[in-house]
Amino acid sequence: MNMAARIMRAGAAGVMAALLAWMPLAEAASSKVEQAAAKAVQAVAHAYKNKGTAAIDDWTLIALSLLGEDVQTSEWGGSIRWQTELHNRLESLDLRKTTDYARFAMAVSASGEDPSQFGGVNLIARLQHVQLANGKFADSMDGTGQSLINAHVWSIIALYAAGEQIPRAKQAKAWLVSKQLPDGGFQFATEGKTGGIDMTAMTLIAFKALGMSKEEQPVKKALAFLRTQQKDGGGYADGGVANVESVATVISALIAWGENPESWKKGTGSTVDNLLSYQKADGTFSHTKGGPSNQIATAQAMLGISDVKRGGPYVIKLRESAGQRKVAHLYDLDRSHWAFGEISYLVKNGYLQGVTATRMSPDQQVTRAQFAVLLLRAIGEGPVAQPQGKFADVPQSGWAAPYVEKAAALGLMQGSGSLFRPDQGITQEEMASIAARIATKYKWTKTYSGAGTVPVDWARVSSWAVQDVKVLQKQKLLGATASRQFVPKAAVTRAEAAALLYRLLAVR
């Protein structure tokens, strides 16, 4: 079956459970969208036969993936050819541009590779490393520059699409929200005075990745700005020029926030009608109406079409696919394991990593340093930028220092005098005490609905932990263990730490 036929038949079939909420929109996608998708893929396939990998830039690769194509198959050149091509692109990346790095990380993930270990480079860690203490992702990969909003936005989107948590999420959100202009829009750089279409739409996608609610004012104001800026015929003009990239990006933003782009109409057409009006007879898209075929315009149009066709935002699709790959690569995590569901969720969403890329060691004892890392990811806090050597047994230059010192500074974990004991395990009552501090500090007061009340032998609980254990018992957070019991002095495994973290996240 040829590629176009496979796309025509794909529809909304096979969409993961995480995207079921978007199904009504997918079912409403008209045949013209299906046909446009098939024609666009055929056009790219034709260009690929003539030009090879040059016909498939990073955005086109991402768009093909979202339309159900796999460039690692023989139809698109095969895995060896694409791994070689992507390695060459990695070598030629312009490190002055964080945006280029973020885009490439998304392309690697969309191609089925792991951006955290590609070509001997951890693209994810490098992106995380350029985040500044104020939450801003620097303009350049050398960690300099604080004026480009698009560098910040695309770093957030790339990390989210890769199945990672956004480090310093609170600060990252605060920085971005502070750049919203009086008209509700956003611009590419901080010196902008009036909102731009593309940047506002991309920021809305980043807001989604940051876990914001549609009821939050920055989201409402940005959506209202896009509504007021819509042109007759359903389209958008960025910089005064109506173009396909702008309307495609708006469509992706609308779908990310549960808006039906078919209902966003002005005059004679909707956003979807306007997008399709840029498609040429050969299946490609032009940047402006009646203009020549344009590779970037075609790729961006395909992204918008893929979201309409799927009925869900591409960032969630990419995130789900990346998460499934991460879990599949953990050869020692069996589906029969008692905590498989909890561990899988945490791995897919970037809260938990294996001891290596292929090994989780779920039944290995968790150390205090490892637990500090888990805590920070759960609450959306990043490590300290410059460790001060607070604890004598945690080397200032060691991997654990930034996390341990941040957990201590937040009052979530404590040392004993000048010692933290980073490699020592923790007991169930110690873990309960730390979890209670989190629940109290961040007002996570809901009751966990997935478990009953676990009995406690209070005579075995240390006096300093009694009140904390009572807090967790009331919220039904105890019993996140292999035995489903609470054994105060028992050592905690990595799986048990993950299970408690899962429950904590459920009561936020």
C-alpha positions as CSV (number, residue, x, y, z in Angstrom):
1,M,0.0,0.0,0.0
2,N,1.5,3.4,-0.9
3,M,2.0,6.2,1.6
4,A,-0.9,8.3,0.5
5,A,-3.3,5.3,0.8
6,R,-2.1,4.5,4.2
7,I,-2.7,8.1,5.3
8,M,-6.1,8.2,3.8
9,R,-7.1,5.1,5.7
10,A,-5.4,6.1,9.0
11,G,-7.9,8.8,10.1
12,A,-8.2,8.8,13.9
13,A,-7.5,5.1,14.2
14,G,-4.8,4.1,16.7
15,V,-4.8,7.3,18.6
16,M,-3.6,6.6,22.1
17,A,-5.8,6.7,25.2
18,A,-4.2,9.9,26.3
19,L,-5.7,11.6,23.3
20,L,-9.2,10.2,23.5
21,A,-10.5,13.6,24.7
22,W,-9.7,15.0,21.3
23,M,-11.6,12.3,19.3
24,P,-14.8,14.3,18.6
25,L,-12.7,16.9,16.7
26,A,-10.9,14.2,14.8
27,E,-14.2,12.6,13.8
28,A,-15.3,16.0,12.5
29,A,-12.3,16.4,10.2
30,S,-13.7,16.6,6.7
31,S,-12.6,14.6,3.6
32,K,-10.9,17.7,2.3
33,V,-8.4,17.6,5.2
34,E,-7.8,13.9,4.6
35,Q,-7.1,14.6,0.9
36,A,-4.9,17.6,1.6
37,A,-2.8,15.4,4.0
38,A,-2.4,12.7,1.4
39,K,-1.5,15.1,-1.3
40,A,1.1,16.8,0.9
41,V,2.8,13.5,1.7
42,Q,2.8,12.5,-1.9
43,A,4.4,15.9,-2.8
44,V,7.2,15.4,-0.2
45,A,7.7,11.8,-1.4
46,H,8.1,13.1,-4.9
47,A,10.6,15.7,-3.8
48,Y,12.5,13.1,-1.8
49,K,12.9,10.9,-4.9
50,N,14.4,13.9,-6.7
51,K,16.4,15.6,-4.0
52,G,17.0,13.0,-1.3
53,T,17.2,14.0,2.4
54,A,17.5,17.7,1.4
55,A,13.8,17.6,0.6
56,I,13.1,16.7,4.2
57,D,14.2,19.3,6.6
58,D,13.7,19.0,10.4
59,W,10.1,20.4,10.3
60,T,9.2,18.2,7.3
61,L,10.5,15.2,9.2
62,I,8.4,16.1,12.2
63,A,5.3,16.7,10.1
64,L,5.7,13.4,8.3
65,S,5.9,11.5,11.6
66,L,2.8,13.2,12.8
67,L,1.0,12.2,9.6
68,G,1.9,8.5,10.2
69,E,5.1,8.2,8.2
70,D,8.3,6.6,9.4
71,V,11.4,7.8,7.7
72,Q,13.3,4.8,9.1
73,T,11.5,2.6,6.6
74,S,12.8,1.8,3.2
75,E,10.2,4.1,1.6
76,W,12.0,7.1,3.0
77,G,15.5,5.8,2.8
78,G,15.8,3.5,5.8
79,S,17.4,3.8,9.3
80,I,21.0,3.8,8.2
81,R,20.6,6.7,5.8
82,W,18.6,8.8,8.3
83,Q,20.9,8.1,11.2
84,T,23.8,9.3,9.1
85,E,21.8,12.3,7.9
86,L,20.8,13.3,11.5
87,H,24.4,12.9,12.7
88,N,25.5,15.2,10.0
89,R,22.9,17.7,11.0
90,L,24.0,17.5,14.6
91,E,27.5,18.3,13.6
92,S,26.4,21.4,11.6
93,L,24.1,22.8,14.3
94,D,24.6,26.5,14.9
95,L,25.2,26.6,18.7
96,R,24.5,30.3,18.7
97,K,20.8,29.5,18.4
98,T,18.9,27.7,21.1
99,T,15.9,27.5,18.8
100,D,17.9,25.4,16.2
101,Y,18.9,23.0,19.0
102,A,15.3,22.7,20.2
103,R,14.0,22.1,16.7
104,F,16.6,19.4,16.1
105,A,15.9,17.6,19.3
106,M,12.2,17.4,18.3
107,A,13.2,16.1,14.8
108,V,15.4,13.4,16.4
109,S,12.5,12.3,18.7
110,A,10.0,12.4,15.8
111,S,12.3,10.1,13.8
112,G,12.1,7.5,16.5
113,E,15.5,8.2,18.1
114,D,16.2,9.1,21.7
115,P,17.4,12.8,21.9
116,S,18.9,12.1,25.4
117,Q,21.5,9.8,23.8
118,F,21.9,10.6,20.2
119,G,25.3,10.4,18.6
120,G,27.0,10.4,21.9
121,V,25.3,13.7,22.8
122,N,22.5,14.3,25.3
123,L,20.5,16.9,23.5
124,I,18.0,17.1,26.4
125,A,20.6,17.7,29.0
126,R,22.2,20.4,26.9
127,L,18.9,22.2,26.5
128,Q,18.3,22.0,30.2
129,H,21.8,23.3,31.0
130,V,21.2,26.6,29.2
131,Q,18.3,27.5,31.5
132,L,19.2,30.4,33.7
133,A,18.4,30.8,37.4
134,N,15.4,33.0,36.6
135,G,13.8,30.2,34.5
136,K,14.6,31.7,31.1
137,F,16.2,29.4,28.5
138,A,19.1,31.4,27.1
139,D,19.1,32.7,23.6
140,S,22.3,30.9,22.8
141,M,23.5,27.4,23.7
142,D,26.5,29.0,25.4
143,G,24.1,30.2,28.1
144,T,24.0,33.9,27.0
145,G,21.1,36.1,26.0
146,Q,17.8,36.9,27.6
147,S,15.9,38.8,24.9
148,L,14.5,36.0,22.6
149,I,11.1,34.8,23.7
150,N,11.1,32.2,20.9
151,A,14.2,30.6,22.3
152,H,12.4,30.2,25.6
153,V,9.2,28.9,24.1
154,W,10.8,26.4,21.8
155,S,13.0,25.0,24.6
156,I,9.9,24.4,26.6
157,I,8.1,22.7,23.7
158,A,11.0,20.6,22.8
159,L,11.5,19.3,26.3
160,Y,7.8,18.6,26.7
161,A,7.7,16.8,23.4
162,A,10.6,14.6,24.4
163,G,8.7,13.4,27.5
164,E,10.6,15.5,30.0
165,Q,9.7,17.8,32.8
166,I,10.4,21.5,32.4
167,P,13.1,22.3,35.0
168,R,12.4,25.4,37.1
169,A,8.9,25.2,35.7
170,K,7.5,27.9,38.0
171,Q,10.2,30.3,37.1
172,A,10.0,29.4,33.4
173,K,6.2,30.2,33.5
174,A,6.7,33.4,35.4
175,W,9.3,34.7,33.0
176,L,7.1,33.9,30.0
177,V,3.9,35.4,31.5
178,S,5.8,38.6,32.4
179,K,6.5,39.1,28.7
180,Q,2.8,39.2,27.6
181,L,2.0,42.5,26.0
182,P,-1.0,44.8,26.8
183,D,-2.9,43.5,23.8
184,G,-2.6,39.9,25.0
185,G,-0.1,38.8,22.4
186,F,3.6,38.0,22.5
187,Q,6.5,38.9,20.2
188,F,9.7,37.0,19.3
189,A,11.9,39.3,21.4
190,T,11.3,41.2,24.6
191,E,11.5,44.6,22.9
192,G,8.3,44.0,21.0
193,K,5.5,46.5,21.6
194,T,2.5,44.7,20.0
195,G,1.7,41.0,19.7
196,G,2.6,38.8,16.8
197,I,0.4,36.0,15.5
198,D,3.1,33.2,15.3
199,M,4.7,34.0,18.6
200,T,1.4,34.2,20.5
201,A,0.2,30.9,19.1
202,M,3.6,29.2,19.9
203,T,3.4,30.7,23.4
204,L,0.0,29.1,23.9
205,I,1.5,25.7,23.0
206,A,4.2,26.4,25.6
207,F,1.6,27.3,28.2
208,K,0.0,23.9,27.6
209,A,3.4,22.2,28.1
210,L,3.8,24.2,31.3
211,G,0.6,22.7,32.6
212,M,-1.4,25.9,32.7
213,S,-5.2,26.0,32.9
214,K,-7.6,27.5,30.3
215,E,-9.0,29.6,33.2
216,E,-5.7,31.4,33.8
217,Q,-5.7,35.0,32.6
218,P,-2.6,34.7,30.4
219,V,-4.2,31.9,28.4
220,K,-7.5,33.8,28.1
221,K,-5.8,37.0,27.0
222,A,-3.7,35.2,24.4
223,L,-6.7,33.4,22.9
224,A,-8.7,36.6,22.8
225,F,-5.8,38.3,21.0
226,L,-5.9,35.6,18.3
227,R,-9.6,36.0,18.0
228,T,-9.4,39.7,17.4
229,Q,-6.6,39.3,14.9
230,Q,-8.4,36.9,12.6
231,K,-8.9,38.2,9.0
232,D,-11.8,37.8,6.6
233,G,-11.7,34.3,5.2
234,G,-10.4,32.8,8.5
235,G,-6.7,33.5,8.0
236,Y,-4.0,35.4,9.8
237,A,-1.3,37.9,8.9
238,D,2.0,38.1,10.7
239,G,4.0,41.3,10.0
240,G,1.1,42.5,7.9
241,V,1.3,39.6,5.4
242,A,-1.3,36.9,5.3
243,N,0.5,33.5,5.2
244,V,0.0,29.8,5.7
245,E,2.5,29.4,8.5
246,S,0.6,31.8,10.8
247,V,-2.8,30.1,10.3
248,A,-1.2,26.6,10.7
249,T,0.4,27.6,14.0
250,V,-2.8,29.2,15.2
251,I,-4.7,25.9,14.4
252,S,-2.2,23.9,16.5
253,A,-2.6,26.4,19.4
254,L,-6.4,26.2,19.2
255,I,-6.5,22.5,19.2
256,A,-4.0,22.4,22.1
257,W,-6.6,24.4,24.2
258,G,-9.6,22.4,23.1
259,E,-10.9,24.8,20.5
260,N,-12.4,23.6,17.3
261,P,-10.6,25.4,14.5
262,E,-13.5,24.8,12.2
263,S,-15.6,27.0,14.4
264,W,-13.1,29.9,14.3
265,K,-14.6,31.7,11.4
266,K,-14.6,35.2,10.0
267,G,-16.4,36.1,6.8
268,T,-16.6,33.2,4.4
269,G,-14.1,30.8,5.9
270,S,-12.7,29.1,9.0
271,T,-9.0,28.7,9.9
272,V,-9.0,25.3,8.3
273,D,-10.6,26.6,5.1
274,N,-7.9,29.3,5.0
275,L,-5.1,26.8,5.6
276,L,-6.2,24.6,2.7
277,S,-6.6,27.5,0.3
278,Y,-2.7,27.8,0.2
279,Q,-2.3,24.2,-1.1
280,K,-1.2,24.0,-4.8
281,A,-2.2,21.5,-7.3
282,D,0.9,19.4,-6.8
283,G,0.2,19.1,-3.0
284,T,2.7,21.6,-1.8
285,F,1.9,24.8,0.0
286,S,2.9,28.4,-0.8
287,H,3.9,31.0,1.8
288,T,1.4,33.5,0.5
289,K,-1.7,33.1,-1.7
290,G,-0.8,32.3,-5.3
291,G,3.0,32.3,-4.5
292,P,5.4,29.6,-5.4
293,S,5.8,26.3,-3.6
294,N,7.7,26.7,-0.4
295,Q,9.3,23.9,1.7
296,I,8.9,25.6,5.0
297,A,5.4,26.6,4.3
298,T,4.5,23.0,3.3
299,A,6.0,21.6,6.5
300,Q,4.2,24.0,8.7
301,A,0.9,23.5,6.9
302,M,1.4,19.7,7.4
303,L,1.8,20.2,11.1
304,G,-1.5,22.1,11.3
305,I,-3.2,19.5,9.1
306,S,-1.9,16.7,11.2
307,D,-3.5,18.2,14.3
308,V,-6.9,18.7,12.6
309,K,-6.7,15.2,11.2
310,R,-5.7,13.6,14.5
311,G,-7.9,15.8,16.6
312,G,-5.1,16.5,19.1
313,P,-2.0,18.7,19.5
314,Y,1.2,17.5,18.1
315,V,3.2,18.2,21.3
316,I,1.1,15.6,23.2
317,K,1.4,13.1,20.3
318,L,5.2,13.4,20.3
319,R,5.4,13.3,24.1
320,E,3.3,10.1,24.2
321,S,5.5,8.4,21.6
322,A,8.7,9.5,23.3
323,G,7.4,8.2,26.6
324,Q,6.5,4.8,25.2
325,R,10.0,4.4,23.7
326,K,11.6,5.3,27.0
327,V,9.6,2.6,28.9
328,A,10.2,0.0,26.1
329,H,13.9,0.5,26.4
330,L,13.9,-0.5,30.1
331,Y,14.6,-4.2,29.7
332,D,14.4,-5.0,33.5
333,L,10.9,-3.4,33.9
334,D,8.4,-6.1,33.4
335,R,4.7,-5.5,33.0
336,S,4.1,-8.0,35.8
337,H,6.0,-5.8,38.3
338,W,3.6,-4.5,41.0
339,A,4.6,-0.9,40.3
340,F,4.8,-1.1,36.5
341,G,1.9,1.4,36.0
342,E,3.3,3.9,38.4
343,I,6.9,3.7,37.1
344,S,5.7,3.8,33.5
345,Y,3.8,7.0,34.1
346,L,6.7,8.7,35.8
347,V,9.2,7.6,33.1
348,K,6.9,8.8,30.3
349,N,6.4,12.2,31.9
350,G,10.0,12.8,32.8
351,Y,9.7,12.5,36.6
352,L,11.8,9.3,36.8
353,Q,14.9,8.0,35.0
354,G,16.5,4.6,35.0
355,V,19.9,4.1,36.6
356,T,21.0,3.7,32.9
357,A,19.1,4.3,29.7
358,T,18.1,0.6,29.6
359,R,17.9,-0.4,33.3
360,M,15.4,0.8,35.9
361,S,16.5,-1.5,38.8
362,P,13.1,-1.1,40.4
363,D,13.9,-3.3,43.4
364,Q,17.2,-1.6,44.2
365,Q,17.3,0.5,47.4
366,V,16.8,4.2,46.7
367,T,19.4,6.6,48.1
368,R,18.7,9.9,49.8
369,A,20.4,11.7,46.9
370,Q,18.3,9.9,44.3
371,F,15.2,10.7,46.3
372,A,16.1,14.4,46.4
373,V,16.1,14.4,42.5
374,L,12.7,12.8,42.4
375,L,11.3,15.3,44.8
376,L,12.5,18.3,42.8
377,R,11.0,16.9,39.6
378,A,7.7,16.3,41.3
379,I,7.3,19.9,42.6
380,G,8.7,21.6,39.4
381,E,11.9,22.9,41.0
382,G,15.3,22.8,39.4
383,P,18.6,22.3,41.2
384,V,20.6,25.2,42.5
385,A,22.8,26.8,39.9
386,Q,26.0,27.0,42.0
387,P,26.3,24.5,44.9
388,Q,27.9,26.0,48.0
389,G,29.3,22.8,49.6
390,K,26.7,22.8,52.3
391,F,27.3,19.2,53.3
392,A,30.7,17.8,54.0
393,D,29.8,14.4,52.4
394,V,28.3,15.9,49.2
395,P,31.2,17.1,47.0
396,Q,30.4,20.6,45.7
397,S,31.4,19.4,42.2
398,G,29.5,16.1,42.4
399,W,26.3,15.4,40.5
400,A,24.2,15.3,43.6
401,A,25.1,18.6,45.2
402,P,22.8,20.9,43.2
403,Y,19.8,18.7,44.0
404,V,20.6,17.9,47.6
405,E,21.2,21.5,48.4
406,K,18.0,22.6,46.8
407,A,16.0,20.0,48.6
408,A,17.6,21.2,51.9
409,A,17.0,24.9,51.1
410,L,13.3,24.1,50.5
411,G,13.1,22.4,53.9
412,L,12.1,19.1,52.4
413,M,15.1,17.0,53.3
414,Q,17.5,17.6,56.2
415,G,21.0,16.6,57.1
416,S,22.5,15.6,60.4
417,G,24.8,18.4,61.3
418,S,27.2,18.8,58.4
419,L,26.4,15.4,56.9
420,F,23.6,14.6,54.4
421,R,24.4,10.9,53.9
422,P,23.6,11.0,50.2
423,D,24.3,7.3,49.5
424,Q,22.4,6.0,52.5
425,G,18.9,4.5,51.9
426,I,15.8,5.9,53.4
427,T,13.1,4.2,55.5
428,Q,9.4,4.2,54.9
429,E,8.8,6.5,57.8
430,E,11.5,8.9,56.6
431,M,9.9,8.9,53.2
432,A,6.5,9.5,54.8
433,S,7.9,12.5,56.7
434,I,9.4,14.1,53.6
435,A,6.1,13.4,51.6
436,A,4.1,15.1,54.4
437,R,6.3,18.2,54.2
438,I,5.6,18.4,50.5
439,A,1.9,17.9,51.0
440,T,1.8,20.6,53.7
441,K,4.2,23.1,52.0
442,Y,2.4,23.0,48.6
443,K,-1.1,22.4,49.9
444,W,-1.5,19.1,48.2
445,T,-4.4,18.1,50.5
446,K,-6.6,15.9,48.3
447,T,-7.3,12.3,49.3
448,Y,-5.8,9.6,47.0
449,S,-8.7,7.7,45.5
450,G,-6.7,4.7,44.3
451,A,-6.2,3.1,47.7
452,G,-7.9,2.5,51.1
453,T,-6.7,3.4,54.6
454,V,-3.6,1.4,55.6
455,P,-3.4,0.4,59.3
456,V,-0.3,1.6,61.2
457,D,1.4,0.0,64.2
458,W,2.1,3.2,66.0
459,A,4.3,1.6,68.5
460,R,6.9,1.0,65.7
461,V,6.8,4.6,64.4
462,S,9.5,6.9,65.7
463,S,8.1,9.8,67.7
464,W,9.4,12.4,65.3
465,A,7.5,10.8,62.4
466,V,4.1,10.2,64.1
467,Q,2.4,13.4,63.0
468,D,3.7,13.1,59.4
469,V,2.6,9.5,59.1
470,K,-0.9,10.6,60.3
471,V,-1.0,13.2,57.5
472,L,-0.3,10.5,54.9
473,Q,-2.6,8.0,56.4
474,K,-5.5,10.6,56.3
475,Q,-4.8,11.3,52.6
476,K,-4.5,7.5,51.9
477,L,-1.0,7.9,50.7
478,L,0.5,5.1,52.7
479,G,0.9,1.6,51.3
480,A,2.7,2.5,48.2
481,T,5.0,-0.5,48.7
482,A,5.4,-4.0,47.4
483,S,3.5,-5.4,50.4
484,R,0.9,-2.7,50.3
485,Q,1.6,-2.1,54.0
486,F,3.4,0.5,56.0
487,V,6.5,-0.8,57.7
488,P,8.2,2.2,59.3
489,K,11.8,1.0,59.5
490,A,11.9,-0.9,56.2
491,A,14.2,0.3,53.5
492,V,12.6,1.9,50.5
493,T,13.2,0.6,46.9
494,R,13.2,2.7,43.8
495,A,9.8,1.2,42.8
496,E,8.3,2.2,46.2
497,A,9.7,5.7,46.0
498,A,8.1,6.0,42.5
499,A,4.8,4.6,43.8
500,L,4.6,7.2,46.5
501,L,5.6,10.0,44.2
502,Y,2.8,8.9,41.8
503,R,0.3,9.1,44.6
504,L,1.6,12.5,45.6
505,L,1.2,13.8,42.1
506,A,-2.4,12.5,42.1
507,V,-3.4,14.7,45.1
508,R,-2.0,18.0,43.8
